[in-house]
Amino acid sequence: MIKRNGETLSSIETNRLLLRPWRETDVKDLYEYAQNDLVGPNAGWQPHKNIEESKSIIEMFIEQEYVYAIELKENEKVIGGIGMYYRYPNPEIKELKQMEIGYVLNPKYWGHGYVPEAVKNLLNYGFQTLHLDLIWCGHYDFNNNSKRVNEKCGFKFKFIKEEILEMLDHKRVKTHYYNINRNEYDIRTVSAKNT
């Protein structure tokens, strides 16, 4: 556990993963996947040009709440990142306590179910510890991997919004937004316990 702004941030442990606060020593693992063309553009940012860029991003992550490195427990390697952010894709329901989950994963580790495992545990944290009413997740129209993760984790499709990605040379994209509310989460959790 570490202290940030007087608050103790703990890690979230899953079967195979440790979701934990970022450390400066994670820079090589971050750069390994952040320089890959398959990662950044799918998440709305340019691939990192050098390890110094990854270092500055880690410094930013360290200052943010609810932003975690995804560490593979078997070898203590950081294989991705996941976080929850205060965002309001639908301004008509801004009164609800809500956040949006975002994630990236090193392509070497795609296809093993690591992201759904991380997302499901972050959902538990969001609803049970942070007492959120609603959690969002989205993907760009060209990112079918994230679409499958969203559906697998129980998110329900809500709408498509055209957006401009400033960090991707102002590329115009269609973002598909999904969410899950506390009631849906509670029903799903009870159902899972009874099977």
N, C-alpha and C positions, 0 to 999 in steps of 0.2 A: 504494500500500500504506500501511496505517496500523498503528500499534502499539496493542495493547490488552492490558493485564495482562502486559506484557512479550512478548507473542506478536505476530508480524507477520501481519496478515490481508490476504490478497490478494483480488483480484477474479477472477471467473470470466467469461470472454468466450465468447459463443456467436456464431452467424452474425449475428444481428440485435440481440443484447442484451448488456448488461454487468451482471452481478450483482455489486454492490459494496457496501461498508459504507455505512450511512446517514450523511448530513451534515445539519447544522442548516438549511442552505440548501434542503433538499428539502421544507420544510414546506408550501409552496403546492401542490406537486404531490400530496403526501399528502392534504392537506385536500380537494383537488378531488374525489378519489374516496372518501375516508373519510366524507364527509358524505352520500354517496349511499345511499339505502335498499336498493339492490340489492347492496351490498358487505358492510357489517358484519354484518347479520343472517345472511347465508349463512356467515359465518366465526365466528359466536358472540359478536358484540359489537354495541353500539348505535352508530348513525351518530354521527360527531363533531358536536358542537353549535357549535363555533367553532374558529378556527385555533389558539387557545391549547391546546386539547385535543390537536390534532395535534402541536403543538410538544412537549408533555410525552411523547407516545408516541415521537417521534423520539429524545428524550433517553434513553428506556428502551431503544430499539433499539440505540443507539450503545454501550450498556453490555453488550449481549448478544453471545455468540458465535454464528457461523453464521447471522446474520440479515442479509439483503441487500435493498437497493433493486433493483428491476428497472428498469434504464435503457434506453430505446430509443436505440441508438447513432446513428441517423440525425439525431436532433434533441436528444440529451442530456436527454430528458425522463424523469422517473421515472413509470412507468405502473403500478407495483404493488410488491408486496413478497413475498419468499419466504424461508423459513428452515428450519433443521433443529433439532429440540428433543429433549432427552432425555425420552422418554415411553415407558411400558410398557403398551400397551393390553391385553396378555395377560400377567398376572403369572406364569403357569405357565412362561414361557420368559424370565424376567427375567435369567438368567445370560448371555444372548446380548448382544453389543455392538450396540445398536440405537438408532435415532432415528426421529422422525416428521417428515415434510415438511408444511408448511402454506404456503398462498399466497393472495394476493388480487390482483385486477387491475382497473384502471379500466375500467368498462363500455364506454367509448368505444373500447377496444382489444380487446374480445371478438371471437372468431371468426377471429382471424388466426394461431392456433397459437403464440402467445407463451408461454403457460403450459406446454404440453408441451415446448417448446424449453428453457425454464428448468429444469423438473423433470428432464428427461433429463440435463442437464449437472450438476445437483446430485446425481443418483444416481451419476454417474461420480465426483464428488468424494467422496461418502460411502463408496463401496466401494473406490476406488483410493487415496485420500489418507488418509481416516480409518479405513480397514480395518474398516468395519462388517460385521456378520454379517447384519443385517436392517434394512430401511427400511420404515416404515409410512406410510400415507396414509389419510385418512378423509374422509367427507362426511356431512352430515345428510341424512335421508331426502328432504327437499324440494329438495335441491341437485343437479339432474341435470347441470348443467354440470361440476361437479367429478367426478361419477361417470364422465362420458365421458373427462375428462382422466386419471383413475386407470387406466381400462382401456386407453386409448391408450398410456400410458407403461409398460405391462407389469405393473402391480400385479394381484395375484390376490385376489379377495374371500375374506375369512376368517370374519367374524361380524358380528352387529349387537348393539350395547350401548345400553341406555337410559341417558341421562345428563341432568343438570340444568345448564343454562347460567346460571351466576350473573350473568354480565355482560349477559344478556338477560332480566332480570326473572324469573330462575329458571324459564325456559321448559323444559319437558320435551321432549326430542327423542330420536330413534333415530339413532345414529351407525353408519354402515356402515364397517367397517374392512377395509383391504386391506394386503397387504405384498408385498415381493419380497425374496428372500434372495440371498446372494452367489452361490450355485451357479446360480440362475435368471438372475441378472444376467450371469454369465460366459458361460453358454450363449447368451443373447440377443446379447451383444457379439460373440462368435465368429461366430454366424449372420449378424449384420449386416455383418461384414467380408467374409464369403464371398458376399454377394449383390451 
